[in-house]
Amino acid sequence: MTADQVNETQFPETESALPDPLRSWSADRLSMILFGHAAFQYLNAACELGLFELLAEKGPLTGTEIRTALDLEERAGDVLLLGCAALGLIHRDGPVCRLTDEIGALMERGEWTHIVNTVAFEQHIVYEGQADFTESLRRDTNVGLRRIPGDEPGLYRRLARNPHLEEVFYRYMRSWSQLANAHLVRRLDLSHARTLLDCGGGDAVNAIALAEANPHLRVTVLDIPAAVPMAEESVRRAGLSDRITVRGHDLFTDPFPTGFDCVLFAHQLVIWTPEENTELLRKAHTALEPGGRVVVFNSMSDDTGDGPLIAALDSVYFACLPAEGGMIYPWSRHEASLGAAGFVDLRRIPLPTWTPHGILIGSKAL
Ligand SMILES: C[S@@+](CC[C@H](N)C(=O)[O-])C[C@H]1O[C@@H](n2cnc3c(N)ncnc32)[C@H](O)[C@@H]1O
């Protein structure tokens, strides 16, 4: 008789008389929520220790070979491999471990590095601040920002005094944009636009992609003064200094330059409150020529308010950290702001990405 059978004979009534509510709620789903932080730490540790790159270069490998290569003691290696195998981050067959097909495919497509950069952002910038989620909801403001050193208002101005965090942030931001901006380049017809204003353009990753695809286009990137040298350096490296200009600018307190055919807000209108978004869109409306277009490019949530899951999970960061209030808004919330700012002919373009990215385009009447 096995140990399980002994238990069943000894306690048959306890099991049926007291149904365990956890059995009616998928145990796996509950575990992943309850221990989600631990699951993330396995992924982060595997990235930081270089487990995936090791398996890609030298795998399949035994646990002992992995421990030796990663310079881990036996117990530490056992913990790491137990978690990574249980989470499906690696395959384990007896003593032998190997890369999963999915991670292998991402590496081949050059996209794994985007995931690694996102993991570093979650670990070094997002993780601690999310512990203030409840308080951020109660006070309706970004309480988690207190975890980032500095006293400047907002995350972005604090990054400037923390070079390590700044580097982690912009490496991630570039990756997050690159996961989706090939679709922006493909779906946004700029053949008749001569000038584009990229508001809060970061390191100019989207400005560069759009300028490369549209050789006639001239782009002005606006961002806070601290971000300007970094953006100028990426523009110079792309060989586009003659067509892309970067200007230190506060989107809220400075007037927008005028005369543009297109104004882009990429990953910008997820940071602010709906009222602030309307204010920025009004400024964009003034900056545009009649017939010009405004483009909102970021993740979107469904108007039904129940997903997608990544939109919900990503919203915790926007509630806790960057500014007083933002989230992955539903399409309709952006459309309301666009309408209030005077834009017409609104067009939604959902994108076939792993992230819930979408494009919203509005026009300034002729
Ligand atoms: C989430 S990042 C997006 C960067 C870039 N658009 C992209 O998609 O990769 C937001 C950017 O907005 C900039 N930003 C935040 N507040 C700003 C303000 N008040 N004026 C100008 N830029 C601002 C930040 O410095 C940062 O580079």
The ligand as an ORCA input file, in Angstrom:
! r2SCAN-3c Opt
* xyz 0 1
  C       7.594     55.965    -21.511
  S       8.850     56.951    -22.217
  C       8.536     56.799    -23.963
  C       9.722     57.115    -24.812
  C       9.499     56.948    -26.332
  N       8.391     57.742    -26.801
  C       9.259     55.496    -26.683
  O       8.134     55.153    -27.012
  O      10.203     54.700    -26.630
  C       8.232     58.556    -21.842
  C       9.156     59.690    -22.258
  O       8.477     60.927    -21.995
  C       9.395     61.838    -21.466
  N       8.684     62.836    -20.647
  C       8.071     62.633    -19.463
  N       7.554     63.782    -19.013
  C       7.827     64.735    -19.940
  C       7.540     66.125    -20.043
  N       6.832     66.766    -19.090
  N       7.988     66.781    -21.108
  C       8.718     66.149    -22.091
  N       8.983     64.830    -22.047
  C       8.552     64.122    -20.985
  C      10.338     60.999    -20.637
  O      11.560     61.662    -20.368
  C      10.474     59.746    -21.486
  O      11.555     59.817    -22.357
*
